[in-house]
């Protein structure tokens, strides 16, 4: 597939507006067909497509289908009937296949861009990053976790950075997100940062009042800590946190971590200037 000059819409920056995220545990027909057509567009023929899908589904290819047209029909049928989460497994496998004889990674970048474009247009809460589908949250969520990972690495807090990565992995699990795990890891990341800033080994609950947070944000953080302790550690019978609640905790914990680390960096600069 050659897109060296780019399509009309790429050259002039036209694209459909992003739809609100409404779909996470489902693979609508439009997405199934888009993934299938992407495979064909990246020179994975009917036979190759069928092999990949059957491998993911652990199904035997229909031996009575051998002509390209019949095999292509079988591919569409398999994708239409596959469990929703297996459809996304197929997408990850196609990403790998798209890299064959591609030495600069350009084809994989194009594959990711086109698939993620479909997800944004269809309101799908997933995105392909480095060949793996991870959760796509609100703009605030995406910005917060990106800033958190970068800032934590620059600040020399790898444990906190790893906890954010684990939170993202948990909230991205298929077929069901580990929302309690995401909450636990996000708050663990914040606790690591708080200890680093405070210079103690106390729990976050004890540290909050000593953190450089303006009122009433300190009280809000106490509330978040209480919620996370209840929902992430001491789960009540019949009360499982919703995905949106986990997303909120990860977003806020990431944003507060970034604030604390940047505040410390500014304070250190001012101390050196004195």
Buried (B, 14 or more C-beta within 10 A) or exposed (E): BEEEEEEEEBEEEEEEEBEEBEBBEEBBEEBBBBBBEBBBBBEBBBBBBBBBBBEBBEEEBBEEBEEEEEBBBBBBEBBEEBEBBBBBBBBBBBBEBBBEEBEEEEBBEBBBEBBBBBBBBBBBBBBBEEBEBBBBBBEBBBBBBEBBBEBBEEBEBEBBBBBBBBBBBBBBBBEEBBBBBBBBBBBBBBBBBBBBBBEEEBEBBEBBEBBEBEEEEBEBBBEBBEBBBBBBEEEEEEEEBEBEBBBBBBBBBBBBBBBBBBBBEEEEEEEEEE
